[in-house]
Amino acid sequence: MRLWRAVAAVAILAVGAGRASAAVERVEVVERTPFAAGTSFGAVGAFEKIRGVAWFALDPDAPANLPIVDLKLAPRDARGRVVFRSEFLMLRPARAQPSTLIYDVNNRGGIGILGQVNGRSPANNDPTTLADAGDGFLMRHGFTLLFSAWTWDVAPQAPGARPLVFAPPVAMGPDGAPLTGMIENEFTVSAPAAVATYAGMRGLTYEPMTPDDPAAVLTERARPDDVRRPVDRRRWRFLAAEPAGGPGRVTLDGGFRPGVIYELTYAAKDPYVTAAGLAGIRDLLAYFRDHPFEGAPVPQRTLIFGISQSGRLIGRMLHDGLDVDEGGKLAFDGAFLQVPGAGGSAGFNSRFVQPTRHPSMLEEHDFPSDAFPFTTAPSRDPVSGRTASYLDHAADAQGRLPKLIFANTSTEFWNRDASLLGTTPDGAADVAPAANARLYAFMGAQHYVGRSPVRAPYVNCVSTTDHYLPVRALILALDRWAGGGAAAPESAYPRVADGTLVGVGAYQAGFPKGLAVAPPAQALAEPRLDFGPGFATRGVAERVPPAHGPSYGTRVPAPDADGNDRGGVRMVELQVPLGTHTGWNERAPETGFPWATARFDGSFLPFARTEAERKALGDPRPSLKARYPTRADYEAKIRAAAAAQVAAGFLLPEDVDRAVRENLGLYDRIQAHDPKDRGCRYLFGE
């Protein structure tokens, strides 16, 4: 295959750029090569891979940049601009043709959309081979894919991996003096350990400004709201990172124990202007929106897609108006926020923020992640008295808003406050989404499609529900909708008014009795965090850890007689069930936190195969034999459910056979499985 390579000499200048794209000064192509050895993806043809670097120059006084915390404290060039650069990667049709550009917000440096939508995460974060394309879904549908670096807190990865890591500007005080602040790091261990890292999940943190800081404080407590108990400073020490550049470590005489929440606080310096990374996304999209690139026309439209942390980042962009460029134009026409929980309104844009941190039932309740307002239409917070909406600052100069899809699983209702996207902050009443937004809840699914062959560190086998299939259908629906075509399917999520969204007590009362598992006694109800008055006005925390105010009122999907969630998008797995799929899983007692739910995982509890087996087990749910007398009966019902999902817009005709095959395979494996075998491998055909 022919290889094109141009280094440094190929610089594409922002010709004729007005304020709409002035923040990108130039784009340099450093690698251009055929993707997947020139394999043709249907009528779209072959794809190519382009690696490059974009140079940015932000005007700190431009209205579009005023929300960026500490941007005015970053070093400036002779023109008064804050300058930085970002690596980017593009996969696009090799033949110039109309295309929709999808920007995938990387998650902790890694590409996410290919794994979830195409079914294969690229090796070394570097899509190169045909295998890296998975089933080629996004390629067959002609999308141009764009990825770039936006965050700094990415832990070092294995040799050869190519994470996308951003180097933001550093904020400084008067005359270049360093800015300082307190850093909080919360961590746990699931087994006894002599040494622990204290950064967030697969991330980095701000390290102490004083090596082995004698004033640093380590505390311990059993539950998030318990009183912190200081650990004698003579009993613990900082250790060097391993590997170099990795997260800091700490050792404790006698070791760290499961069942304890540890918190390490100390003074740090040199905060990054983290939201410069969000502006970099905005301005890179604005640049490609307006400029033909390397022989290809500008995109027909531009979408942004983010999973989990990356979806929450999109939420923060919308909250702060960072979806609108310096020229007052929308940087993207549509956004897909996949499993963002309550939406991500509070992280990513404050001094000393740690983007990888986020709360769940057990950990990290003190880190800014979600805060009022949550709903895309206005709602009132009864505690503060404010009335506001998610989109108060998201419209462009003409009042236009991007089309939005928020898609959560059942797990986000239990562990990430997802109900708040559709209710008042106290959870008392529904709030219908704005006309440009859709809310979807994938019932019985967990944060990612389960694949674990073992129960540990949880009590139950994980949920098998495949919510990646409706995601594929909804990506195409968002593309049509953002382009002025048919609207995406109407919102489908549990509601207070129809009884499908309830409190945990009502869930417990409605869950089938007699099963070997009991529902959790609580779901996450994130507290209102008070970092001091400077946080609301300047993004600067003056109180670390923050004070906790009244918690928001969260709810969970109501169960049906089988324990499967009602309301929302009930995929074929719930319409024609083989067992109970829940959004929660219990932590195993040996982890030390049996009262808490798994952070990302649900549960699957198969039905008994026969009525005799059901009675022997004391299972209140009808058996498979009672529901589906023969395999052919089950297959007919699955195909009918799949056809209904196609008609509703949540399954593509091209994915019907996959949905039927996956569920028939699970049916066969359950029939062949001895219920005395506690393993989970049989669920996945491995």
C-alpha positions as CSV (number, residue, x, y, z in Angstrom):
1,M,0.0,0.0,0.0
2,R,1.1,3.5,-0.7
3,L,2.1,5.6,2.3
4,W,1.9,9.3,2.4
5,R,3.9,11.1,5.1
6,A,4.5,14.8,5.5
7,V,6.2,16.2,8.6
8,A,6.4,19.9,9.5
9,A,6.4,21.0,5.9
10,V,2.7,20.4,5.4
11,A,1.0,23.2,7.3
12,I,-2.6,24.1,6.5
13,L,-3.2,27.7,7.6
14,A,-6.5,29.0,8.6
15,V,-7.1,30.9,5.4
16,G,-9.8,33.6,5.6
17,A,-10.8,32.5,9.0
18,G,-13.1,34.9,10.8
19,R,-13.9,34.9,14.5
20,A,-15.7,31.6,14.0
21,S,-12.4,29.6,13.7
22,A,-9.7,32.1,14.7
23,A,-8.8,30.0,17.7
24,V,-7.2,27.3,15.4
25,E,-4.2,29.0,13.8
26,R,-2.9,26.1,11.9
27,V,-3.2,22.3,11.4
28,E,-0.2,20.2,10.5
29,V,-0.5,16.7,9.0
30,V,2.2,14.3,10.3
31,E,1.0,11.0,8.9
32,R,-1.4,10.0,6.2
33,T,-1.9,6.3,5.3
34,P,-4.6,3.9,4.1
35,F,-6.7,2.4,6.9
36,A,-7.2,-1.3,7.1
37,A,-4.8,-1.8,4.1
38,G,-7.3,-0.1,1.8
39,T,-10.2,-2.5,2.5
40,S,-13.5,-1.2,0.9
41,F,-16.4,-0.7,3.3
42,G,-19.4,-1.2,1.1
43,A,-20.5,1.6,-1.2
44,V,-18.4,4.1,0.8
45,G,-15.2,2.5,-0.3
46,A,-11.8,2.6,1.4
47,F,-10.8,4.7,4.4
48,E,-7.7,6.6,5.3
49,K,-6.0,7.5,8.6
50,I,-4.6,11.0,9.2
51,R,-2.6,12.0,12.2
52,G,-2.0,15.7,12.9
53,V,-1.4,18.5,15.3
54,A,-3.6,21.6,15.7
55,W,-2.3,24.8,17.2
56,F,-4.7,27.0,19.2
57,A,-4.6,30.6,20.3
58,L,-7.5,31.7,22.6
59,D,-8.4,35.3,23.3
60,P,-9.1,35.4,27.1
61,D,-11.3,38.4,26.6
62,A,-13.5,36.9,24.0
63,P,-17.1,36.4,25.4
64,A,-17.0,32.8,24.3
65,N,-13.9,32.2,26.4
66,L,-15.0,34.0,29.6
67,P,-16.4,30.8,31.2
68,I,-13.0,29.1,31.1
69,V,-11.7,29.1,34.6
70,D,-8.3,30.7,35.0
71,L,-7.8,31.3,31.3
72,K,-6.9,34.9,32.1
73,L,-4.2,33.7,34.4
74,A,-2.4,31.6,31.8
75,P,0.7,32.8,30.0
76,R,0.1,34.8,26.8
77,D,2.0,35.4,23.7
78,A,2.9,38.8,22.3
79,R,-0.7,39.2,20.9
80,G,-2.2,38.5,24.3
81,R,-3.4,35.0,23.3
82,V,-3.1,31.8,25.3
83,V,-1.5,29.2,23.0
84,F,-1.4,25.4,23.1
85,R,-1.5,22.4,20.8
86,S,-3.3,19.1,20.6
87,E,-2.7,15.9,18.7
88,F,-5.6,14.6,16.6
89,L,-6.5,11.5,14.7
90,M,-9.0,11.2,11.8
91,L,-10.5,8.2,10.0
92,R,-12.4,9.2,6.9
93,P,-13.5,7.9,3.5
94,A,-10.5,8.0,1.1
95,R,-12.7,9.2,-1.7
96,A,-13.9,12.8,-1.3
97,Q,-17.6,12.6,-0.7
98,P,-20.3,14.1,1.6
99,S,-19.8,12.8,5.2
100,T,-21.0,13.5,8.7
101,L,-18.1,14.1,11.1
102,I,-18.4,12.4,14.5
103,Y,-16.0,13.6,17.2
104,D,-15.4,10.9,19.8
105,V,-14.4,12.5,23.1
106,N,-11.7,10.1,24.3
107,N,-12.1,8.5,27.7
108,R,-8.9,8.8,29.8
109,G,-6.9,9.1,26.6
110,G,-8.5,6.1,24.9
111,I,-10.8,5.9,21.8
112,G,-14.3,4.7,22.9
113,I,-16.7,4.7,20.0
114,L,-15.1,1.9,18.0
115,G,-15.3,-0.5,20.9
116,Q,-19.0,0.1,21.7
117,V,-20.4,0.8,18.3
118,N,-18.2,-1.3,16.0
119,G,-17.5,-3.9,18.6
120,R,-13.7,-3.7,18.6
121,S,-11.4,-1.4,20.6
122,P,-8.3,-0.7,18.5
123,A,-5.1,-2.2,19.6
124,N,-2.8,0.4,21.3
125,N,-5.4,3.1,20.8
126,D,-4.2,3.3,17.2
127,P,-6.8,2.0,14.6
128,T,-4.8,0.6,11.8
129,T,-6.0,-2.9,10.7
130,L,-9.2,-4.4,9.5
131,A,-9.6,-6.0,12.9
132,D,-9.5,-2.6,14.5
133,A,-12.6,-1.7,12.5
134,G,-14.7,-4.3,14.2
135,D,-17.8,-5.0,12.1
136,G,-17.2,-1.7,10.2
137,F,-20.5,-0.2,11.1
138,L,-19.4,3.5,11.3
139,M,-17.3,3.0,8.1
140,R,-20.1,1.4,6.1
141,H,-22.4,4.3,7.0
142,G,-19.8,6.8,5.8
143,F,-18.9,8.7,8.9
144,T,-15.7,10.6,9.3
145,L,-14.3,10.0,12.8
146,L,-12.2,12.5,14.7
147,F,-10.3,12.1,18.0
148,S,-8.0,14.5,19.8
149,A,-6.3,15.1,23.2
150,W,-8.3,17.1,25.8
151,T,-7.2,16.0,29.3
152,W,-4.0,15.8,31.2
153,D,-4.8,13.3,34.0
154,V,-4.1,10.1,32.1
155,A,-1.8,7.6,33.8
156,P,1.1,6.1,31.8
157,Q,0.1,3.1,29.8
158,A,1.9,0.1,28.4
159,P,4.8,0.6,26.0
160,G,3.5,1.1,22.5
161,A,0.1,2.4,23.5
162,R,-0.7,5.8,22.1
163,P,-3.1,7.6,24.5
164,L,-4.3,11.0,23.5
165,V,-2.9,13.2,26.3
166,F,-3.3,17.0,26.5
167,A,-0.8,19.5,28.0
168,P,-2.9,22.4,29.2
169,P,-1.6,25.9,30.0
170,V,-0.7,26.4,33.7
171,A,-2.4,29.2,35.6
172,M,-0.1,31.6,37.5
173,G,-0.5,34.3,40.1
174,P,0.7,37.9,39.9
175,D,4.2,38.4,38.5
176,G,4.3,34.6,37.7
177,A,4.0,33.5,41.3
178,P,2.7,30.0,41.6
179,L,-0.9,29.4,42.5
180,T,-1.5,26.9,45.4
181,G,-4.5,25.1,46.7
182,M,-5.6,22.1,48.7
183,I,-6.0,18.7,47.0
184,E,-8.2,15.9,48.2
185,N,-7.6,12.3,47.1
186,E,-10.0,9.6,48.2
187,F,-9.1,5.9,47.7
188,T,-10.0,2.4,48.8
189,V,-8.5,-1.1,48.5
190,S,-10.5,-4.3,47.8
191,A,-7.8,-6.5,49.5
192,P,-5.2,-5.8,52.2
193,A,-2.3,-3.8,50.7
194,A,0.9,-2.3,52.0
195,V,1.0,0.3,49.2
196,A,-1.8,2.2,47.5
197,T,-2.1,4.8,44.8
198,Y,-4.3,7.8,45.5
199,A,-5.2,9.1,42.1
200,G,-8.5,8.6,40.4
201,M,-9.3,5.6,38.2
202,R,-6.6,5.1,35.7
203,G,-5.6,8.7,36.2
204,L,-3.2,11.2,37.8
205,T,-3.6,13.8,40.5
206,Y,-1.8,17.0,41.5
207,E,1.1,15.8,43.6
208,P,2.3,17.6,46.8
209,M,4.2,20.8,46.3
210,T,6.4,19.7,49.2
211,P,8.0,16.2,48.8
212,D,6.7,13.8,51.5
213,D,4.7,16.8,52.8
214,P,4.9,16.6,56.6
215,A,1.7,18.7,56.8
216,A,-0.3,16.2,54.6
217,V,-3.2,14.5,56.3
218,L,-4.4,10.9,55.9
219,T,-7.8,10.1,57.3
220,E,-10.0,7.0,57.4
221,R,-13.7,6.4,57.7
222,A,-16.2,3.5,57.0
223,R,-18.8,5.4,55.0
224,P,-18.8,8.6,52.9
225,D,-20.7,10.6,55.5
226,D,-18.8,9.3,58.6
227,V,-16.5,11.6,60.6
228,R,-12.9,11.4,59.3
229,R,-10.4,9.9,61.7
230,P,-6.8,11.2,61.2
231,V,-4.0,8.6,60.9
232,D,-0.9,9.3,62.9
233,R,1.6,11.0,60.4
234,R,4.4,8.8,61.8
235,R,2.6,5.7,60.5
236,W,2.5,6.5,56.8
237,R,4.8,7.9,54.1
238,F,4.7,9.0,50.4
239,L,6.5,6.8,47.9
240,A,7.8,7.6,44.5
241,A,5.5,6.9,41.5
242,E,5.9,3.6,39.7
243,P,6.3,3.9,36.8
244,A,7.9,7.3,36.6
245,G,5.3,9.9,35.7
246,G,2.6,7.7,37.1
247,P,0.2,8.3,40.0
248,G,1.7,8.9,43.4
249,R,1.8,6.2,46.1
250,V,1.6,6.0,49.8
251,T,2.4,3.3,52.3
252,L,1.0,2.7,55.8
253,D,2.4,0.8,58.7
254,G,0.2,-2.3,59.1
255,G,-1.2,-1.8,55.6
256,F,-4.4,-0.5,54.1
257,R,-7.6,-2.5,54.8
258,P,-10.8,-3.2,52.9
259,G,-13.8,-1.5,54.3
260,V,-12.1,1.8,54.9
261,I,-12.3,4.9,52.8
262,Y,-9.0,6.7,52.9
263,E,-8.5,10.4,52.2
264,L,-5.2,12.1,51.6
265,T,-5.1,16.0,51.5
266,Y,-2.1,18.3,51.0
267,A,-1.1,21.5,49.3
268,A,-0.3,21.6,45.6
269,K,0.7,24.2,43.1
270,D,0.4,25.1,39.4
271,P,-3.2,24.3,38.5
272,Y,-3.9,23.5,34.9
273,V,-6.4,25.5,32.9
274,T,-8.2,22.2,32.3
275,A,-11.2,23.7,30.4
276,A,-8.7,24.8,27.7
277,G,-9.1,21.2,26.5
278,L,-12.8,21.7,26.1
279,A,-12.2,24.9,24.1
280,G,-9.8,22.9,22.0
281,I,-12.5,20.4,21.1
282,R,-14.9,23.3,20.3
283,D,-12.4,25.1,18.1
284,L,-11.1,22.0,16.3
285,L,-14.7,21.1,15.4
286,A,-15.3,24.7,14.3
287,Y,-12.2,24.6,12.1
288,F,-13.2,21.4,10.3
289,R,-16.7,22.7,10.0
290,D,-15.5,25.7,8.0
291,H,-12.4,24.4,6.1
292,P,-12.0,21.8,3.4
293,F,-9.3,19.5,4.6
294,E,-6.7,17.6,2.5
295,G,-8.9,17.3,-0.5
296,A,-12.2,16.6,1.2
297,P,-15.1,19.0,1.5
298,V,-16.4,20.3,4.8
299,P,-18.7,17.9,6.7
300,Q,-22.4,17.8,6.0
301,R,-22.8,18.2,9.7
302,T,-20.8,17.6,12.9
303,L,-21.8,15.4,15.8
304,I,-20.0,14.8,19.1
305,F,-20.2,11.5,21.0
306,G,-19.0,10.7,24.5
307,I,-19.2,7.7,26.8
308,S,-19.4,8.0,30.6
309,Q,-16.6,10.6,31.6
310,S,-16.6,11.8,28.0
311,G,-20.4,12.2,27.9
312,R,-20.2,14.2,31.2
313,L,-17.6,16.5,29.5
314,I,-20.1,17.2,26.7
315,G,-22.6,18.1,29.4
316,R,-20.1,20.6,30.9
317,M,-19.6,22.2,27.5
318,L,-23.3,22.7,27.1
319,H,-23.7,24.1,30.6
320,D,-20.9,26.6,30.1
321,G,-21.7,27.6,26.6
322,L,-18.5,26.0,25.3
323,D,-20.5,24.5,22.4
324,V,-20.5,27.9,20.8
325,D,-17.3,29.2,19.2
326,E,-15.7,32.7,19.3
327,G,-17.8,33.7,16.3
328,G,-21.1,32.8,18.0
329,K,-21.7,29.6,15.9
330,L,-22.5,26.1,17.2
331,A,-19.4,23.9,17.0
332,F,-21.5,20.8,16.7
333,D,-25.0,20.1,15.3
334,G,-25.8,17.2,17.6
335,A,-24.5,15.5,20.7
336,F,-24.8,11.9,22.0
337,L,-24.2,11.6,25.7
338,Q,-23.8,7.9,26.4
339,V,-24.2,6.8,30.1
340,P,-23.5,10.3,31.5
341,G,-25.6,9.8,34.7
342,A,-27.0,13.1,35.8
343,G,-25.1,14.8,33.0
344,G,-21.8,16.2,34.2
345,S,-22.7,19.8,35.0
346,A,-20.0,20.4,37.6
347,G,-16.7,18.8,36.6
348,F,-13.9,19.7,34.1
349,N,-13.9,23.5,34.6
350,S,-12.5,24.6,37.9
351,R,-9.1,25.2,39.6
352,F,-7.3,22.0,40.5
353,V,-10.2,19.9,39.1
354,Q,-9.4,16.2,38.6
355,P,-11.5,15.2,35.5
356,T,-11.3,11.5,36.2
357,R,-13.0,11.7,39.6
358,H,-16.8,11.2,39.9
359,P,-19.1,10.0,42.7
360,S,-20.8,6.6,43.0
361,M,-22.5,4.9,45.9
362,L,-19.2,4.2,47.7
363,E,-16.6,6.7,46.6
364,E,-15.7,10.3,45.7
365,H,-18.8,12.1,46.9
366,D,-16.7,15.2,47.5
367,F,-15.6,15.8,43.9
368,P,-17.6,18.2,41.6
369,S,-19.4,16.1,39.0
370,D,-23.1,17.0,38.8
371,A,-25.1,20.0,40.2
372,F,-28.3,21.8,39.5
373,P,-29.6,22.5,36.9
374,F,-30.1,18.9,35.5
375,T,-33.0,19.2,33.1
376,T,-33.0,20.6,29.6
377,A,-36.2,22.5,30.2
378,P,-36.4,24.9,33.2
379,S,-36.9,23.5,36.7
380,R,-36.8,25.0,40.1
381,D,-34.5,23.9,42.9
382,P,-36.5,24.1,46.2
383,V,-33.3,24.4,48.3
384,S,-31.7,27.4,46.5
385,G,-34.8,28.8,45.0
386,R,-33.2,29.0,41.6
387,T,-35.0,28.3,38.3
388,A,-32.7,27.2,35.5
389,S,-32.1,24.7,32.8
390,Y,-29.2,22.7,31.4
391,L,-29.2,24.7,28.2
392,D,-29.4,28.3,29.5
393,H,-26.0,29.1,27.9
394,A,-25.9,26.6,25.1
395,A,-27.7,28.5,22.3
396,D,-25.7,30.2,19.5
397,A,-26.0,33.8,18.5
398,Q,-29.2,33.0,16.5
399,G,-30.7,31.1,19.4
400,R,-30.1,27.7,17.9
401,L,-29.4,24.6,20.0
402,P,-27.8,21.3,19.0
403,K,-29.9,18.2,18.9
404,L,-29.2,16.1,22.0
405,I,-29.5,12.5,23.0
406,F,-28.9,11.4,26.6
407,A,-28.8,7.6,27.0
408,N,-28.4,6.0,30.4
409,T,-28.6,2.4,31.6
410,S,-30.3,1.2,34.7
411,T,-27.0,1.3,36.5
412,E,-26.8,5.1,36.2
413,F,-30.1,5.4,38.0
414,W,-28.7,3.4,41.0
415,N,-25.2,4.8,40.9
416,R,-25.1,8.1,39.0
417,D,-28.2,10.1,39.7
418,A,-29.6,9.6,36.2
419,S,-33.2,10.2,37.3
420,L,-32.4,13.9,37.8
421,L,-32.3,14.5,34.0
422,G,-36.0,14.1,33.9
423,T,-37.3,15.3,37.3
424,T,-37.3,18.2,39.6
425,P,-34.2,18.3,41.9
426,D,-36.1,16.8,44.8
427,G,-37.4,13.9,42.6
428,A,-41.0,14.8,43.3
429,A,-42.2,15.5,39.7
430,D,-41.3,14.9,36.1
431,V,-39.8,17.6,33.9
432,A,-40.4,17.0,30.2
433,P,-37.2,17.4,28.1
434,A,-36.8,20.4,25.8
435,A,-37.8,20.0,22.1
436,N,-34.2,19.6,21.0
437,A,-33.4,16.8,23.5
438,R,-34.3,13.1,23.9
439,L,-33.9,11.0,27.1
440,Y,-33.5,7.3,26.8
441,A,-33.0,4.7,29.5
442,F,-31.9,1.2,28.5
443,M,-33.7,-1.0,31.0
444,G,-31.8,-3.8,32.7
445,A,-28.5,-2.8,31.2
446,Q,-25.3,-1.9,33.0
447,H,-22.8,0.9,32.3
448,Y,-21.0,-1.3,29.7
449,V,-22.1,-4.6,28.2
450,G,-21.0,-7.2,30.8
451,R,-18.4,-9.8,29.9
452,S,-17.0,-10.9,33.3
453,P,-16.7,-14.7,33.6
454,V,-16.6,-14.5,37.4
455,R,-18.7,-13.0,40.2
456,A,-15.8,-11.4,42.1
457,P,-15.6,-8.7,43.3
458,Y,-19.4,-8.8,43.3
459,V,-22.1,-11.2,44.5
460,N,-24.0,-11.9,41.2
461,C,-23.0,-12.5,37.6
462,V,-23.1,-9.3,35.6
463,S,-25.9,-8.2,33.4
464,T,-25.9,-9.6,29.8
465,T,-28.1,-7.0,28.2
466,D,-26.7,-5.5,25.0
467,H,-27.5,-1.8,24.8
468,Y,-24.9,-1.2,22.2
469,L,-27.5,-2.2,19.5
470,P,-29.9,0.6,20.2
471,V,-26.9,3.0,20.4
472,R,-26.2,2.1,16.8
473,A,-29.7,2.9,15.7
474,L,-29.8,6.2,17.7
475,I,-26.5,7.4,16.2
476,L,-28.1,7.2,12.7
477,A,-31.3,8.8,14.1
478,L,-29.3,11.7,15.6
479,D,-27.5,12.2,12.3
480,R,-30.8,12.5,10.4
481,W,-32.3,14.7,13.1
482,A,-29.3,17.1,13.2
483,G,-29.4,17.3,9.4
484,G,-33.0,18.5,9.4
485,G,-34.6,15.1,8.7
486,A,-37.0,13.0,10.8
487,A,-36.7,13.6,14.5
488,A,-35.1,10.9,16.7
489,P,-37.6,8.5,18.4
490,E,-39.6,10.1,21.3
491,S,-38.0,10.0,24.7
492,A,-38.3,6.7,26.5
493,Y,-37.4,6.8,30.2
494,P,-39.1,6.0,33.5
495,R,-41.4,8.6,34.9
496,V,-42.8,9.6,38.3
497,A,-46.3,10.2,36.9
498,D,-46.8,6.6,35.6
499,G,-45.2,4.8,38.5
500,T,-42.2,3.6,36.6
501,L,-39.8,5.8,38.5
502,V,-39.9,5.2,42.3
503,G,-38.0,5.4,45.5
504,V,-35.7,2.6,46.7
505,G,-38.3,1.5,49.3
506,A,-41.0,1.0,46.6
507,Y,-38.4,-0.9,44.5
508,Q,-37.7,-3.2,47.4
509,A,-41.4,-3.8,48.0
510,G,-42.0,-4.6,44.3
511,F,-39.0,-6.9,43.7
512,P,-39.8,-10.6,43.7
513,K,-39.5,-12.2,47.1
514,G,-37.8,-15.5,47.6
515,L,-34.8,-15.0,45.4
516,A,-31.3,-15.6,46.8
517,V,-30.5,-11.9,46.5
518,A,-32.0,-8.8,48.0
519,P,-32.1,-5.3,46.4
520,P,-29.9,-2.6,47.8
521,A,-31.1,-0.4,50.6
522,Q,-30.1,2.8,48.9
523,A,-29.1,4.4,45.6
524,L,-26.7,7.3,45.2
525,A,-28.2,10.6,46.2
526,E,-25.5,13.1,45.5
527,P,-25.2,15.9,48.0
528,R,-25.1,19.6,47.2
529,L,-21.4,20.5,47.6
530,D,-20.3,23.8,49.1
531,F,-16.7,24.6,48.2
532,G,-17.1,28.2,49.4
533,P,-18.4,31.4,47.6
534,G,-15.3,31.5,45.3
535,F,-16.3,28.3,43.6
536,A,-19.6,29.5,42.2
537,T,-18.1,32.8,41.0
538,R,-14.5,31.9,40.0
539,G,-14.3,28.1,40.0
540,V,-11.9,28.3,43.0
541,A,-12.5,25.9,45.9
542,E,-12.0,27.6,49.3
543,R,-13.2,24.7,51.4
544,V,-11.5,21.3,50.8
545,P,-13.2,18.9,51.5
546,P,-16.4,20.7,50.7
547,A,-19.4,20.9,53.1
548,H,-22.3,18.8,52.3
549,G,-25.8,20.3,51.9
550,P,-29.1,18.4,51.4
551,S,-28.9,15.6,48.9
552,Y,-30.7,15.7,45.6
553,G,-33.8,13.5,45.4
554,T,-33.0,10.5,43.1
555,R,-35.2,7.6,42.1
556,V,-34.8,4.3,40.3
557,P,-36.8,2.3,37.7
558,A,-39.7,0.3,39.2
559,P,-39.5,-3.5,38.8
560,D,-42.0,-5.8,37.2
561,A,-43.1,-9.2,38.6
562,D,-39.8,-10.7,37.3
563,G,-37.7,-8.0,38.8
564,N,-37.0,-6.5,35.4
565,D,-37.2,-2.7,35.1
566,R,-40.3,-1.0,33.8
567,G,-40.5,2.0,31.6
568,G,-37.8,3.3,29.2
569,V,-36.4,1.3,26.3
570,R,-37.1,-2.3,27.1
571,M,-34.9,-4.2,24.7
572,V,-35.6,-7.7,23.4
573,E,-33.8,-9.1,26.5
574,L,-36.6,-7.6,28.7
575,Q,-39.5,-8.1,26.4
576,V,-38.7,-11.8,26.1
577,P,-36.7,-12.4,29.2
578,L,-34.5,-15.3,30.1
579,G,-34.0,-14.0,33.7
580,T,-33.9,-10.9,35.7
581,H,-31.6,-8.1,34.6
582,T,-30.9,-5.4,37.2
583,G,-28.9,-2.2,37.2
584,W,-27.3,-3.0,40.5
585,N,-24.9,-5.6,41.8
586,E,-23.8,-6.2,45.4
587,R,-20.2,-5.9,46.4
588,A,-18.8,-9.1,47.9
589,P,-18.3,-9.0,51.7
590,E,-14.5,-9.5,51.3
591,T,-14.2,-6.2,49.6
592,G,-15.2,-4.5,52.9
593,F,-18.2,-2.7,51.6
594,P,-21.1,-5.2,51.3
595,W,-23.6,-2.3,51.8
596,A,-22.5,-0.6,48.6
597,T,-23.4,-1.4,45.0
598,A,-20.9,-2.1,42.2
599,R,-19.8,1.2,40.5
600,F,-20.6,0.1,36.9
601,D,-22.1,-3.4,37.0
602,G,-25.6,-4.9,37.1
603,S,-26.8,-8.4,37.7
604,F,-28.3,-11.3,35.7
605,L,-30.3,-14.0,37.5
606,P,-31.5,-16.7,35.1
607,F,-34.9,-18.3,35.3
608,A,-35.1,-21.9,36.3
609,R,-35.2,-24.2,33.3
610,T,-38.3,-26.3,34.4
611,E,-41.1,-25.9,36.9
612,A,-39.6,-28.8,38.9
613,E,-36.3,-27.0,39.1
614,R,-38.0,-23.7,40.0
615,K,-39.9,-25.3,42.9
616,A,-36.7,-27.0,44.2
617,L,-34.9,-23.6,44.2
618,G,-37.8,-21.8,45.7
619,D,-37.8,-19.3,42.8
620,P,-41.0,-17.3,42.5
621,R,-40.5,-16.6,38.8
622,P,-42.1,-18.8,36.2
623,S,-39.6,-21.2,34.5
624,L,-38.3,-21.0,31.0
625,K,-40.4,-24.1,30.2
626,A,-43.5,-22.4,31.4
627,R,-42.8,-19.3,29.3
628,Y,-41.5,-20.9,26.2
629,P,-42.5,-24.5,25.7
630,T,-39.9,-25.0,23.0
631,R,-36.9,-23.3,21.6
632,A,-38.9,-22.5,18.5
633,D,-41.5,-20.7,20.7
634,Y,-38.7,-18.6,22.2
635,E,-37.2,-17.8,18.8
636,A,-40.5,-16.7,17.4
637,K,-41.1,-14.3,20.4
638,I,-37.6,-12.9,20.1
639,R,-38.0,-12.2,16.4
640,A,-41.4,-10.5,17.1
641,A,-39.8,-8.4,19.8
642,A,-36.9,-7.4,17.5
643,A,-39.4,-6.4,14.8
644,A,-41.2,-4.2,17.4
645,Q,-37.8,-2.6,18.3
646,V,-37.1,-1.9,14.6
647,A,-40.5,-0.2,14.3
648,A,-39.9,1.9,17.4
649,G,-36.5,3.1,16.1
650,F,-34.3,1.3,18.6
651,L,-33.0,-1.5,16.5
652,L,-31.7,-1.4,12.9
653,P,-32.9,-4.0,10.4
654,E,-29.2,-4.9,9.8
655,D,-28.9,-5.8,13.5
656,V,-32.0,-8.0,13.9
657,D,-30.1,-11.2,13.2
658,R,-27.4,-10.3,15.7
659,A,-30.0,-9.6,18.4
660,V,-31.7,-12.9,17.7
661,R,-28.4,-14.8,17.6
662,E,-27.2,-13.4,20.9
663,N,-30.3,-14.2,22.8
664,L,-30.8,-17.7,21.2
665,G,-27.2,-18.4,22.2
666,L,-27.9,-17.4,25.8
667,Y,-31.0,-19.5,25.8
668,D,-29.1,-22.5,24.7
669,R,-26.3,-22.0,27.3
670,I,-28.8,-21.5,30.2
671,Q,-30.5,-24.8,29.1
672,A,-27.1,-26.6,29.2
673,H,-25.9,-25.0,32.5
674,D,-26.1,-26.8,35.8
675,P,-27.5,-24.2,38.3
676,K,-25.2,-25.7,41.0
677,D,-22.2,-24.2,39.0
678,R,-21.7,-20.7,40.4
679,G,-19.5,-19.5,37.5
680,C,-20.5,-16.9,35.0
681,R,-18.5,-18.0,32.0
682,Y,-21.5,-19.8,30.4
683,L,-23.3,-16.5,29.9
684,F,-20.9,-15.4,27.3
685,G,-20.1,-18.6,25.4
686,E,-16.5,-18.6,26.6
